[in-house]
Amino acid sequence: MAADNPFLRPPTLPFGLPAYASIDTDHYLPAFAEGFARQREEVERIATSADAPTFENTMLALEKSGELLGRVASAFYTIASADATGAVQEIEEALAPRMSAHHDAIELDVRLFDRVRTLHDRLDDLDLSAEQRYLVERRFREMSRAGAGLGEKDKTRLTAVNERLAVLTTTFEKNLLSDTNALAVVFDTAVELDGLNAGQLSAASQAASDRGLDGRFVVTLPLFTGHPYLAALTNRESRRRILDASRLRGRRPGAHDNRPVLLEIVRLRAERAALLGFASHAAYVTADETAGSPAAVHDLLRRLASPAARNAQLERKKLRAIAAADGVEVEAHDWAFYTEKVRQAEYDLDTAALRPWFEAERVLQDGVFFAAEKLYGITISERHDLAAYHPEARVFEVTNPDGSALGLFILDLYTRDTKRGGAWMNSIVVQSALRGTSPVVVNNLNVNRPASGQPTLLSLDEVTTLFHEFGHALHGLFATVTYPSFGGTAVFRDFVEFPSQVNEMWIFWPEVLANYARHHETGEALPSAVVVKLAATEAFNQGFATSEYLAASWIDQAWHSLSAAESSREIDVAEFEETALADIGLDDPTVPPRYSSTYFAHIFSGGYSAGYYSYIWSEVLDADTVEWFRESGGLTRENGDRFRDRLLGVGGSKDPLEAYRDFRGRTAQIAPLLKRRGLED
């Protein structure tokens, strides 16, 4: 690594924020190479030690290893998801097999595994704290699940499978980003976009100008199947064009066809599961989650699917009654539009008209930050002197109630062609007492940027996303653990959505809503009558919302429940989806899955394979927790401190359901979730 490479020097910016202004793309690969080499040397010293295994010379040494590699990887993969230029994508493609091979070289090292196994076998004889004991248990389980106990022939094949999967998942994401950009819908006139407000038209005009299409309008596509504009567009053909483009992503023959990519991913995951002794990838994944088995997941999804489909049918009857007056037989691209007409007819509420009350900066400062400051006593202030990885990404410092430093929060709000779809949280620096590090966390959203000088007005869904993602950020910021393996959101996948979903409860909390929901021009508070109507519509359209989510979850389970033999057969992607949805009774053409296979990034390029059920699984805990907050006085420091200390702060340092019972005083009950989603019998 060249002497001028910024990664060669320890971080000098506050909280270990990477000096992105000094980092060029040419710095990454040499820094990764150095990081790989250093960690290999560190691990080799541990594996070849002549001393008997101890917690200090094995577990502690492993936790200290890979410091440089971790810094480089977190800095780079933040960029790769949020600003994936062509040069960055080339680096990511080159890295994919190397990262996989490096990980496997450690996880499959039989010498290292023997040392960890020795400690695990002697746990009751060692004088360890609860966190130390759990670290040994988790490390032993993770290495066992990775295949450390396999024979050399199987390890060789496993390593090859993992390397190929790393390449394929990167390819899937690259294809999706390219096809999403290519399928953005171009409109020649504003008339075709009748129904959009001035801010939305401004964003579409700006998106066109960014592509050299001055005078026209471009509607970019979100990650999910639908589009926020479908609820407002009066031109039915425009609605159809947008939804058709969305559903076409990744399934056109050519360079960006994700069908062969995902089929190979499914086959290799099933083969890997078989090598590791599991019947399917779903069995492999859920064995190390709170669910425990695919059967438990399937039982929950089937239990919810029938009432969800029933409610969606009832909702469709109401839509048809109104659409008939327009001579329209309701199709998928009409659902959101006529849903808003039903909402207006039944509740005299137009959610699209609420945007002027949801100006982005006010929602952030006087809503998201305000709720967190009231509940946890923290202070959040912008650091204009610190630069993040992109000019649009803003840096905030977070301090504890006593004034001590907590960490940094970075917000990257707007969509751009180099950013992947959806919204997410990631950590650049993970909190760890062992390493003396404090958290640096990022929230990414994909809000359309209006033209210069125009306000950013959010939809209610975007407000929800902002609160949701900040719940993840708080989880990362509040972690108070010793070992980096437990820092931030390093918890079971089907638990990680729980804190973020809980944070959504403050959106309509009276004290919070009154503080941020003010008209961006007049300062007028959102009328109380509207607030009452919003509360009354909590379960409105939940048949559709629950059905589209469950349909995607079932598609995920269907792919990943295939055995190695089943996945090796010739499979037509569209037919497979149709069969899976019919199996669970969610094959309704007017309610398409929230994600279809070819653009299902959560499961084919993200970390949710066989785990998309996690959102509804976590929502059981979330709804139960919201009930506790309401019963216990709501937005109080006492409640916030309890939630922070007993749940958010423990990170991954203890079993999550044990942490939940410690917080709640009992296991979670499903009744609050069924009530929330209108799924009660």
C-alpha positions as CSV (number, residue, x, y, z in Angstrom):
1,M,0.0,0.0,0.0
2,A,1.4,3.4,-1.1
3,A,2.6,5.6,1.7
4,D,0.1,8.3,0.8
5,N,-2.9,5.9,1.0
6,P,-5.3,7.4,3.7
7,F,-6.1,4.0,5.1
8,L,-2.5,3.5,6.1
9,R,-2.9,6.0,8.9
10,P,-5.3,5.7,11.8
11,P,-8.4,7.8,11.5
12,T,-8.0,11.4,12.6
13,L,-11.5,12.7,12.2
14,P,-14.0,12.6,15.1
15,F,-15.4,9.2,15.9
16,G,-13.2,7.5,13.3
17,L,-15.2,9.0,10.4
18,P,-13.3,8.1,7.2
19,A,-11.6,11.1,5.5
20,Y,-13.6,10.6,2.4
21,A,-12.3,13.9,0.9
22,S,-8.9,12.4,0.8
23,I,-9.9,8.9,-0.4
24,D,-9.8,8.1,-4.2
25,T,-11.2,5.0,-5.7
26,D,-7.6,3.9,-6.5
27,H,-7.0,3.7,-2.7
28,Y,-9.5,0.9,-2.0
29,L,-8.1,-2.2,-3.6
30,P,-4.5,-1.7,-2.2
31,A,-6.0,-1.0,1.2
32,F,-8.1,-4.2,1.0
33,A,-5.1,-6.2,0.0
34,E,-3.1,-4.9,3.0
35,G,-6.1,-5.5,5.2
36,F,-6.4,-9.1,4.0
37,A,-2.7,-9.7,4.6
38,R,-2.6,-8.2,8.1
39,Q,-5.6,-10.2,9.3
40,R,-4.2,-13.4,7.8
41,E,-1.0,-12.8,9.8
42,E,-3.0,-12.1,13.0
43,V,-5.2,-15.2,12.6
44,E,-2.1,-17.4,11.7
45,R,-0.5,-16.3,15.0
46,I,-3.6,-17.4,16.9
47,A,-4.0,-20.7,15.0
48,T,-0.4,-21.7,15.4
49,S,0.1,-20.7,19.1
50,A,1.8,-23.3,21.1
51,D,-0.1,-22.1,24.2
52,A,-3.2,-23.8,25.4
53,P,-6.4,-21.9,24.2
54,T,-7.6,-19.3,26.6
55,F,-10.3,-16.6,26.2
56,E,-7.5,-14.0,25.9
57,N,-5.2,-15.7,23.4
58,T,-8.1,-16.9,21.2
59,M,-11.4,-15.1,21.5
60,L,-9.9,-11.7,22.5
61,A,-7.2,-12.0,19.8
62,L,-9.8,-12.8,17.2
63,E,-11.9,-9.8,18.2
64,K,-8.9,-7.5,17.8
65,S,-7.9,-8.9,14.4
66,G,-8.9,-7.3,11.1
67,E,-9.0,-3.7,12.3
68,L,-7.7,-2.3,9.0
69,L,-9.8,-4.6,6.9
70,G,-12.9,-3.6,8.8
71,R,-12.2,0.1,8.4
72,V,-11.7,-0.2,4.7
73,A,-14.7,-2.5,4.1
74,S,-17.1,-0.3,6.0
75,A,-15.9,2.8,4.2
76,F,-16.1,1.2,0.8
77,Y,-19.4,-0.7,1.1
78,T,-21.1,2.5,2.3
79,I,-20.1,4.0,-1.0
80,A,-20.9,0.9,-3.0
81,S,-24.6,1.1,-1.9
82,A,-25.0,4.8,-1.9
83,D,-22.8,6.1,-4.8
84,A,-22.0,3.2,-7.0
85,T,-20.2,4.8,-9.9
86,G,-18.8,2.6,-12.7
87,A,-15.4,2.6,-11.0
88,V,-16.9,1.6,-7.7
89,Q,-18.9,-1.2,-9.3
90,E,-15.7,-2.6,-10.9
91,I,-14.0,-2.6,-7.5
92,E,-17.0,-4.3,-5.9
93,E,-17.0,-7.0,-8.6
94,A,-13.3,-7.6,-8.2
95,L,-13.6,-7.8,-4.4
96,A,-16.6,-10.1,-4.2
97,P,-14.7,-13.5,-4.6
98,R,-11.7,-12.2,-2.6
99,M,-13.8,-11.1,0.3
100,S,-15.6,-14.5,0.3
101,A,-12.3,-16.4,0.1
102,H,-10.8,-14.4,2.9
103,H,-13.8,-15.0,5.2
104,D,-13.8,-18.7,4.4
105,A,-10.1,-19.0,5.1
106,I,-10.8,-17.9,8.7
107,E,-14.1,-19.5,9.3
108,L,-13.0,-22.9,7.9
109,D,-9.6,-23.0,9.6
110,V,-9.6,-26.3,11.5
111,R,-6.8,-25.2,13.8
112,L,-8.7,-22.1,14.8
113,F,-11.9,-24.1,15.2
114,D,-10.2,-26.6,17.5
115,R,-9.2,-23.8,19.8
116,V,-12.7,-22.3,19.8
117,R,-14.2,-25.8,20.4
118,T,-11.8,-26.4,23.3
119,L,-13.1,-23.2,25.0
120,H,-16.7,-24.1,24.2
121,D,-16.3,-27.5,25.7
122,R,-14.9,-26.0,28.9
123,L,-17.3,-23.1,29.3
124,D,-18.5,-24.2,32.7
125,D,-14.9,-24.3,34.0
126,L,-13.9,-20.9,32.7
127,D,-14.4,-17.7,34.8
128,L,-16.2,-15.7,32.1
129,S,-18.7,-12.8,32.2
130,A,-22.0,-13.3,30.6
131,E,-20.9,-11.4,27.5
132,Q,-17.7,-13.4,27.2
133,R,-19.5,-16.7,27.6
134,Y,-22.0,-15.7,24.9
135,L,-19.1,-14.7,22.6
136,V,-17.6,-18.2,22.8
137,E,-21.0,-19.8,22.2
138,R,-21.8,-17.6,19.2
139,R,-18.3,-18.0,17.7
140,F,-18.4,-21.8,18.0
141,R,-21.9,-21.9,16.5
142,E,-21.0,-19.6,13.6
143,M,-17.9,-21.5,12.7
144,S,-19.8,-24.8,12.9
145,R,-22.5,-23.4,10.6
146,A,-19.9,-22.0,8.3
147,G,-18.5,-25.6,7.8
148,A,-15.4,-25.6,9.9
149,G,-16.1,-29.2,10.8
150,L,-16.4,-30.5,7.2
151,G,-13.8,-32.6,5.5
152,E,-11.3,-31.0,3.2
153,K,-13.1,-32.0,0.0
154,D,-16.4,-30.5,1.1
155,K,-14.5,-27.4,2.4
156,T,-13.0,-26.9,-1.1
157,R,-16.4,-27.1,-2.7
158,L,-18.0,-24.9,-0.1
159,T,-15.4,-22.2,-0.7
160,A,-16.0,-22.3,-4.4
161,V,-19.7,-22.0,-3.9
162,N,-19.3,-19.1,-1.5
163,E,-17.0,-17.3,-4.0
164,R,-19.5,-17.8,-6.8
165,L,-22.4,-16.6,-4.7
166,A,-20.5,-13.4,-3.8
167,V,-20.1,-12.7,-7.5
168,L,-23.7,-13.5,-8.3
169,T,-25.2,-11.4,-5.6
170,T,-23.1,-8.4,-6.7
171,T,-24.2,-9.1,-10.3
172,F,-27.8,-9.2,-9.3
173,E,-27.6,-5.8,-7.6
174,K,-25.6,-4.2,-10.5
175,N,-28.2,-5.5,-13.0
176,L,-31.1,-4.2,-10.9
177,L,-29.6,-0.7,-10.6
178,S,-28.9,-0.5,-14.3
179,D,-32.4,-1.8,-15.3
180,T,-34.1,0.4,-12.8
181,N,-32.4,3.4,-14.3
182,A,-33.1,2.2,-17.9
183,L,-36.8,1.7,-17.2
184,A,-37.4,5.1,-15.6
185,V,-40.6,6.2,-17.4
186,V,-40.3,9.3,-19.7
187,F,-43.3,11.5,-20.2
188,D,-43.5,14.2,-22.9
189,T,-46.0,16.5,-21.2
190,A,-47.2,17.5,-17.7
191,V,-50.7,16.6,-18.8
192,E,-49.8,12.9,-18.7
193,L,-48.9,13.5,-15.0
194,D,-52.1,15.2,-14.0
195,G,-52.8,14.6,-10.4
196,L,-49.2,15.2,-9.2
197,N,-48.6,18.3,-7.1
198,A,-46.1,21.0,-8.0
199,G,-43.3,19.4,-5.9
200,Q,-43.7,16.0,-7.6
201,L,-43.8,17.6,-11.0
202,S,-40.7,19.6,-10.1
203,A,-38.9,16.4,-9.1
204,A,-39.9,14.7,-12.4
205,S,-38.7,17.7,-14.4
206,Q,-35.4,17.7,-12.5
207,A,-34.9,14.0,-13.1
208,A,-35.5,14.6,-16.8
209,S,-33.0,17.4,-16.9
210,D,-30.4,15.3,-15.1
211,R,-30.7,12.9,-18.1
212,G,-30.4,15.6,-20.7
213,L,-34.2,15.5,-21.4
214,D,-35.0,19.2,-20.8
215,G,-38.7,20.0,-21.2
216,R,-39.8,16.4,-20.5
217,F,-40.6,14.5,-17.3
218,V,-39.0,11.3,-15.9
219,V,-40.6,9.2,-13.2
220,T,-37.9,7.1,-11.5
221,L,-38.8,3.7,-10.0
222,P,-38.6,2.8,-6.3
223,L,-37.3,-0.6,-5.2
224,F,-40.8,-2.1,-4.5
225,T,-43.4,-3.0,-7.1
226,G,-45.7,-0.1,-6.7
227,H,-45.1,3.6,-6.9
228,P,-46.2,6.5,-4.7
229,Y,-47.5,8.4,-7.7
230,L,-50.0,5.7,-8.6
231,A,-52.4,7.0,-5.9
232,A,-52.6,10.4,-7.5
233,L,-52.2,10.1,-11.3
234,T,-55.5,10.6,-13.1
235,N,-54.3,9.2,-16.4
236,R,-54.8,5.5,-16.3
237,E,-52.3,4.8,-19.1
238,S,-49.6,6.7,-17.1
239,R,-50.3,4.5,-14.1
240,R,-50.1,1.4,-16.3
241,R,-46.8,2.5,-17.8
242,I,-45.2,3.1,-14.4
243,L,-46.3,-0.2,-12.9
244,D,-45.5,-2.2,-16.0
245,A,-41.9,-0.7,-16.0
246,S,-41.5,-1.5,-12.4
247,R,-42.6,-5.2,-12.8
248,L,-40.4,-5.6,-15.8
249,R,-37.1,-4.9,-14.0
250,G,-34.6,-7.7,-14.3
251,R,-36.8,-10.0,-16.5
252,R,-36.0,-8.7,-20.0
253,P,-33.6,-10.8,-22.1
254,G,-30.3,-9.1,-22.4
255,A,-27.4,-7.8,-20.3
256,H,-29.6,-7.1,-17.2
257,D,-31.7,-10.2,-17.1
258,N,-31.7,-11.3,-13.5
259,R,-33.5,-14.6,-14.1
260,P,-30.5,-16.8,-14.8
261,V,-28.6,-15.0,-12.0
262,L,-31.2,-15.7,-9.3
263,L,-31.7,-19.3,-10.5
264,E,-28.0,-20.0,-10.0
265,I,-28.1,-18.3,-6.6
266,V,-31.0,-20.5,-5.5
267,R,-29.2,-23.6,-6.8
268,L,-25.9,-22.8,-5.0
269,R,-27.6,-21.8,-1.8
270,A,-29.4,-25.2,-1.8
271,E,-26.2,-27.0,-2.5
272,R,-24.4,-25.2,0.3
273,A,-27.2,-26.0,2.7
274,A,-26.9,-29.7,1.8
275,L,-23.1,-29.7,2.3
276,L,-23.7,-28.2,5.8
277,G,-26.3,-30.8,6.6
278,F,-29.6,-28.9,6.1
279,A,-32.5,-29.8,4.0
280,S,-32.7,-26.3,2.4
281,H,-31.3,-22.8,2.6
282,A,-34.4,-21.8,4.6
283,A,-33.7,-24.5,7.1
284,Y,-30.0,-23.4,7.3
285,V,-31.0,-19.7,7.9
286,T,-33.8,-20.1,10.3
287,A,-31.9,-22.6,12.5
288,D,-29.9,-19.6,13.7
289,E,-32.7,-17.1,14.1
290,T,-35.4,-16.7,16.7
291,A,-37.9,-18.5,14.5
292,G,-35.8,-21.7,14.7
293,S,-37.2,-23.5,11.7
294,P,-39.0,-22.9,8.3
295,A,-42.1,-24.7,9.8
296,A,-42.5,-21.9,12.4
297,V,-42.2,-19.3,9.7
298,H,-44.6,-21.0,7.4
299,D,-47.1,-21.5,10.2
300,L,-47.1,-17.7,10.9
301,L,-47.4,-16.7,7.2
302,R,-50.2,-19.1,6.5
303,R,-52.0,-18.0,9.6
304,L,-51.9,-14.4,8.4
305,A,-52.4,-15.0,4.7
306,S,-56.1,-16.2,4.8
307,P,-57.5,-13.2,6.7
308,A,-55.3,-10.8,4.7
309,A,-56.6,-12.1,1.4
310,R,-60.1,-12.0,2.8
311,N,-59.7,-8.3,3.7
312,A,-58.1,-7.5,0.3
313,Q,-61.2,-9.0,-1.4
314,L,-63.5,-6.8,0.7
315,E,-61.3,-3.8,-0.1
316,R,-61.5,-4.6,-3.8
317,K,-65.3,-4.7,-3.8
318,K,-65.3,-1.1,-2.5
319,L,-62.8,-0.1,-5.2
320,R,-64.9,-1.7,-7.9
321,A,-68.0,0.2,-6.8
322,I,-66.3,3.5,-7.3
323,A,-64.3,2.6,-10.4
324,A,-67.4,1.4,-12.1
325,A,-68.6,5.0,-12.4
326,D,-65.5,5.6,-14.5
327,G,-66.1,2.5,-16.6
328,V,-63.0,0.9,-15.1
329,E,-62.4,-2.7,-14.2
330,V,-59.9,-2.4,-11.4
331,E,-56.4,-3.7,-12.3
332,A,-53.2,-3.7,-10.3
333,H,-52.2,-0.2,-11.5
334,D,-55.6,1.2,-10.4
335,W,-55.6,-0.1,-6.8
336,A,-53.8,2.8,-5.2
337,F,-55.8,5.5,-7.2
338,Y,-59.2,4.1,-6.2
339,T,-58.1,3.3,-2.7
340,E,-57.6,7.1,-2.2
341,K,-61.1,7.7,-3.6
342,V,-62.5,5.2,-1.1
343,R,-60.5,6.8,1.7
344,Q,-61.9,10.2,0.8
345,A,-65.4,8.8,0.6
346,E,-65.3,6.9,3.9
347,Y,-63.1,9.2,5.9
348,D,-63.0,12.5,4.0
349,L,-59.2,12.1,4.0
350,D,-56.8,12.7,1.1
351,T,-53.3,11.5,2.2
352,A,-51.7,13.0,-0.9
353,A,-52.9,16.4,0.3
354,L,-50.9,16.1,3.5
355,R,-47.5,16.7,1.8
356,P,-47.5,20.4,2.6
357,W,-47.5,19.5,6.3
358,F,-44.6,17.1,5.9
359,E,-41.6,19.3,4.9
360,A,-38.5,17.1,5.1
361,E,-36.3,19.3,7.3
362,R,-39.1,19.9,9.8
363,V,-40.0,16.2,9.9
364,L,-36.4,15.4,10.6
365,Q,-35.6,18.1,13.2
366,D,-39.0,18.6,14.9
367,G,-40.2,15.0,14.5
368,V,-37.6,12.3,14.2
369,F,-34.9,14.1,16.3
370,F,-37.5,15.6,18.7
371,A,-39.0,12.3,19.6
372,A,-35.6,10.7,20.2
373,E,-34.4,13.7,22.3
374,K,-37.6,13.6,24.5
375,L,-37.5,9.8,24.9
376,Y,-33.8,9.3,25.5
377,G,-32.5,12.8,26.5
378,I,-29.9,12.9,23.7
379,T,-28.9,15.9,21.7
380,I,-28.5,15.9,17.9
381,S,-26.6,18.7,16.2
382,E,-25.3,19.1,12.6
383,R,-21.6,19.1,12.0
384,H,-21.1,21.3,9.0
385,D,-17.3,20.9,9.4
386,L,-17.4,17.2,8.7
387,A,-17.7,15.8,5.2
388,A,-19.4,12.4,4.4
389,Y,-19.0,10.3,1.3
390,H,-21.2,12.4,-0.9
391,P,-22.1,16.2,-0.9
392,E,-25.8,15.3,-0.3
393,A,-25.0,13.3,2.8
394,R,-25.2,15.3,6.1
395,V,-23.3,14.6,9.3
396,F,-24.8,15.0,12.8
397,E,-23.2,14.6,16.2
398,V,-25.2,12.8,18.9
399,T,-24.5,13.4,22.6
400,N,-25.8,11.6,25.7
401,P,-28.0,13.3,28.3
402,D,-24.9,14.1,30.5
403,G,-23.2,15.8,27.5
404,S,-20.8,13.0,26.8
405,A,-20.1,12.0,23.2
406,L,-22.2,9.2,21.7
407,G,-21.5,9.0,18.0
408,L,-22.2,10.4,14.5
409,F,-25.4,10.0,12.4
410,I,-25.3,10.5,8.6
411,L,-28.4,11.2,6.6
412,D,-28.4,10.7,2.8
413,L,-32.0,11.6,1.8
414,Y,-32.2,11.9,-1.9
415,T,-32.3,9.4,-4.8
416,R,-29.7,9.4,-7.5
417,D,-28.8,7.0,-10.3
418,T,-25.8,5.7,-8.5
419,K,-27.7,4.8,-5.3
420,R,-29.4,1.4,-4.9
421,G,-33.2,1.5,-4.4
422,G,-35.0,1.4,-1.1
423,A,-34.0,2.7,2.3
424,W,-31.5,1.2,4.8
425,M,-29.2,1.8,7.7
426,N,-25.5,0.7,7.9
427,S,-22.6,1.3,10.2
428,I,-19.3,2.9,9.2
429,V,-17.9,2.5,12.7
430,V,-19.3,0.0,15.2
431,Q,-19.2,0.7,18.9
432,S,-16.8,-1.5,20.9
433,A,-15.2,-0.9,24.3
434,L,-12.4,-3.3,23.4
435,R,-11.4,-1.2,20.4
436,G,-12.4,2.1,22.0
437,T,-14.7,3.0,19.1
438,S,-17.9,4.9,19.1
439,P,-20.6,4.4,16.5
440,V,-20.9,6.2,13.1
441,V,-24.2,5.1,11.4
442,V,-25.8,6.0,8.1
443,N,-29.5,6.3,7.0
444,N,-30.1,6.2,3.3
445,L,-33.5,7.0,1.7
446,N,-34.6,7.6,-1.9
447,V,-36.7,10.8,-1.8
448,N,-37.0,12.6,-5.1
449,R,-35.1,15.9,-5.1
450,P,-37.3,18.9,-6.2
451,A,-35.9,21.6,-8.4
452,S,-33.6,24.2,-6.8
453,G,-35.5,26.5,-4.4
454,Q,-38.5,24.2,-4.0
455,P,-39.3,22.5,-0.6
456,T,-38.9,18.8,-0.2
457,L,-42.4,17.6,0.8
458,L,-42.7,14.0,1.9
459,S,-45.5,11.6,1.5
460,L,-46.8,9.9,4.6
461,D,-45.0,6.7,3.6
462,E,-41.7,8.6,3.3
463,V,-42.3,10.1,6.8
464,T,-42.8,6.5,8.0
465,T,-39.5,5.5,6.4
466,L,-37.6,8.3,7.9
467,F,-38.8,7.4,11.4
468,H,-38.2,3.6,10.7
469,E,-34.7,4.0,9.5
470,F,-33.8,6.2,12.4
471,G,-35.0,3.4,14.7
472,H,-32.2,1.3,13.2
473,A,-29.8,4.2,13.6
474,L,-30.7,4.4,17.3
475,H,-30.1,0.7,17.7
476,G,-26.6,1.2,16.3
477,L,-25.9,4.4,18.3
478,F,-27.0,3.0,21.6
479,A,-25.1,-0.3,21.6
480,T,-22.9,-0.6,24.7
481,V,-20.9,-3.7,24.2
482,T,-17.3,-4.8,24.7
483,Y,-16.7,-6.9,21.5
484,P,-17.1,-5.6,17.9
485,S,-18.9,-8.8,17.0
486,F,-21.8,-7.7,19.1
487,G,-21.8,-4.0,18.2
488,G,-24.6,-2.0,16.4
489,T,-27.3,-4.1,14.9
490,A,-25.5,-7.4,15.0
491,V,-28.5,-9.3,16.2
492,F,-30.6,-12.1,14.6
493,R,-32.1,-11.1,11.3
494,D,-35.7,-11.7,12.4
495,F,-35.1,-9.4,15.4
496,V,-33.3,-6.5,13.7
497,E,-36.4,-4.8,12.4
498,F,-38.0,-4.7,15.8
499,P,-36.4,-1.5,17.1
500,S,-37.0,0.4,13.8
501,Q,-40.7,-0.6,13.8
502,V,-41.1,0.6,17.4
503,N,-39.8,4.0,16.4
504,E,-42.6,4.4,13.9
505,M,-45.1,4.7,16.8
506,W,-44.0,8.3,17.4
507,I,-45.2,9.5,14.0
508,F,-48.7,10.0,15.3
509,W,-47.9,10.5,18.9
510,P,-49.8,13.8,19.7
511,E,-46.8,15.7,21.2
512,V,-44.6,14.7,18.3
513,L,-47.1,15.2,15.5
514,A,-48.0,18.6,16.7
515,N,-44.4,19.6,16.7
516,Y,-43.5,18.7,13.2
517,A,-46.7,18.4,11.1
518,R,-47.0,22.1,10.2
519,H,-47.7,23.6,6.8
520,H,-44.5,24.6,5.1
521,E,-45.8,28.0,4.0
522,T,-48.2,29.1,6.8
523,G,-46.9,27.2,9.8
524,E,-50.4,26.0,10.5
525,A,-50.6,22.8,12.5
526,L,-52.1,19.7,10.9
527,P,-55.8,20.2,11.7
528,S,-57.0,18.1,14.6
529,A,-59.9,16.7,12.5
530,V,-57.3,15.3,10.1
531,V,-55.3,13.7,13.0
532,V,-58.5,12.0,14.2
533,K,-59.1,10.7,10.7
534,L,-55.6,9.4,10.4
535,A,-56.0,7.4,13.6
536,A,-59.3,6.1,12.4
537,T,-57.7,4.7,9.2
538,E,-54.9,2.8,10.9
539,A,-56.3,-0.5,9.6
540,F,-57.4,1.0,6.3
541,N,-56.1,-0.9,3.2
542,Q,-54.3,-3.3,5.4
543,G,-55.7,-6.3,3.5
544,F,-53.7,-5.1,0.5
545,A,-50.6,-4.0,2.4
546,T,-50.5,-7.3,4.4
547,S,-51.2,-9.4,1.3
548,E,-48.5,-7.8,-0.9
549,Y,-46.0,-8.2,1.9
550,L,-46.9,-11.8,2.7
551,A,-46.8,-12.7,-1.0
552,A,-43.2,-11.5,-1.2
553,S,-42.3,-13.3,2.0
554,W,-43.8,-16.5,0.6
555,I,-41.9,-16.2,-2.7
556,D,-38.7,-15.9,-0.6
557,Q,-39.6,-19.0,1.4
558,A,-40.6,-20.9,-1.7
559,W,-37.3,-20.3,-3.5
560,H,-35.2,-21.1,-0.4
561,S,-37.2,-24.1,0.8
562,L,-36.1,-26.0,-2.4
563,S,-33.7,-28.9,-1.8
564,A,-30.5,-29.2,-3.8
565,A,-32.3,-31.7,-6.1
566,E,-35.4,-29.6,-6.6
567,S,-33.4,-26.4,-7.3
568,S,-31.3,-28.2,-10.0
569,R,-34.4,-28.8,-12.2
570,E,-35.3,-26.4,-15.0
571,I,-37.4,-23.7,-13.5
572,D,-39.4,-20.9,-15.2
573,V,-39.3,-17.9,-12.8
574,A,-42.8,-16.5,-13.6
575,E,-44.4,-20.0,-13.3
576,F,-42.6,-20.7,-10.1
577,E,-44.0,-17.4,-8.5
578,E,-47.5,-18.1,-9.7
579,T,-47.5,-21.6,-8.2
580,A,-46.0,-20.4,-4.9
581,L,-48.7,-17.6,-4.6
582,A,-51.5,-20.0,-5.4
583,D,-50.2,-22.4,-2.7
584,I,-50.7,-19.8,0.0
585,G,-53.9,-18.2,-1.6
586,L,-52.3,-14.9,-2.5
587,D,-52.5,-15.2,-6.3
588,D,-54.5,-12.1,-6.8
589,P,-53.5,-10.2,-10.0
590,T,-54.7,-6.9,-8.6
591,V,-52.5,-7.3,-5.5
592,P,-49.0,-8.2,-6.9
593,P,-46.2,-9.1,-4.5
594,R,-44.4,-6.2,-2.9
595,Y,-41.3,-7.6,-4.6
596,S,-41.1,-10.0,-7.5
597,S,-38.1,-12.3,-7.8
598,T,-36.1,-10.4,-10.5
599,Y,-36.0,-7.2,-8.4
600,F,-36.1,-8.8,-4.9
601,A,-32.9,-7.2,-3.8
602,H,-33.5,-8.1,-0.1
603,I,-33.1,-11.8,-0.8
604,F,-30.9,-12.0,-3.8
605,S,-28.3,-9.3,-3.1
606,G,-29.1,-8.2,0.5
607,G,-29.0,-10.1,3.7
608,Y,-32.6,-11.3,3.9
609,S,-32.5,-14.5,2.0
610,A,-35.1,-16.9,3.6
611,G,-35.5,-14.0,6.0
612,Y,-37.9,-11.5,4.5
613,Y,-40.5,-12.9,7.0
614,S,-38.5,-10.9,9.6
615,Y,-40.6,-7.8,9.2
616,I,-43.8,-9.4,10.3
617,W,-42.0,-11.7,12.8
618,S,-40.5,-8.6,14.4
619,E,-43.8,-6.8,14.2
620,V,-45.2,-9.2,16.8
621,L,-42.6,-7.8,19.2
622,D,-43.2,-4.3,17.9
623,A,-46.9,-4.2,18.4
624,D,-46.6,-5.7,21.9
625,T,-44.0,-3.1,22.8
626,V,-46.1,-0.2,21.5
627,E,-48.9,-1.4,23.7
628,W,-46.4,-1.4,26.7
629,F,-45.4,2.2,25.9
630,R,-49.0,3.3,25.8
631,E,-49.8,1.6,29.1
632,S,-46.6,3.0,30.7
633,G,-47.0,6.7,29.9
634,G,-45.6,6.9,26.4
635,L,-42.9,9.5,25.6
636,T,-41.0,9.6,28.9
637,R,-37.4,9.5,29.8
638,E,-38.1,6.6,32.2
639,N,-39.6,4.5,29.4
640,G,-36.8,5.5,27.0
641,D,-34.1,4.6,29.4
642,R,-35.6,1.2,30.1
643,F,-35.9,0.5,26.3
644,R,-32.4,1.7,25.7
645,D,-30.7,-0.1,28.6
646,R,-32.5,-3.4,28.3
647,L,-32.9,-3.8,24.6
648,L,-31.1,-1.3,22.3
649,G,-28.0,-1.1,24.3
650,V,-27.3,-4.8,24.5
651,G,-26.7,-5.1,20.8
652,G,-26.0,-8.7,20.0
653,S,-24.4,-9.5,23.3
654,K,-27.2,-11.7,24.6
655,D,-30.1,-13.8,23.2
656,P,-32.6,-11.2,21.8
657,L,-35.7,-12.9,23.1
658,E,-34.1,-13.1,26.5
659,A,-33.4,-9.3,26.2
660,Y,-37.1,-8.8,25.2
661,R,-38.3,-10.7,28.2
662,D,-36.1,-8.7,30.4
663,F,-37.6,-5.5,29.0
664,R,-41.2,-6.6,28.8
665,G,-41.4,-8.9,31.8
666,R,-42.9,-11.7,29.6
667,T,-42.8,-13.1,26.1
668,A,-44.5,-11.2,23.3
669,Q,-48.2,-11.8,22.5
670,I,-49.5,-11.8,18.9
671,A,-52.9,-10.2,19.7
672,P,-51.7,-6.5,19.3
673,L,-50.4,-7.3,15.8
674,L,-53.6,-9.0,14.7
675,K,-55.6,-6.0,15.9
676,R,-53.3,-3.5,14.2
677,R,-53.5,-5.2,10.8
678,G,-57.2,-5.9,11.1
679,L,-56.6,-9.7,11.0
680,E,-58.6,-10.7,14.1
681,D,-61.1,-13.5,13.5
